[in-house]
Amino acid sequence: MVLAKKLHSKPGDQHFTAWLFQRTIAADLEVTDRAVRTAIAALVVGGHLEVTQRGHHQSAVYRPVLKPDQPGMDFPVSDQSGRNETSYRRG
């Protein structure tokens, strides 16, 4: 969510990106830098995030990878009863 709130694009750019230091993400979430590295690595391995390292003492550039819906994949469906729950169904 921290990355999602920071996403922006330059005029004419088709991709949204966020430039953040991992320690900034960790501070916002009140977790360790290691927890942030682990979560980011999982998103990269899962194909949900691309990360470009820009060099020492510079923030990384994060770009979410939006995938088309795939048949048979689980996805969240909002609960229509007004409760704050999320259910999952097979597509």
PyMOL commands that set and color helices and strands:
alter all, ss='L'
color gray80, all
select helices_A, chain A and resi 2-6+22-29+33-45
alter helices_A, ss='H'
color red, helices_A
select strands_A, chain A and resi 18-20+49-52+60-64+74-78+86-90
alter strands_A, ss='S'
color yellow, strands_A
deselect
rebuild
show_as cartoon
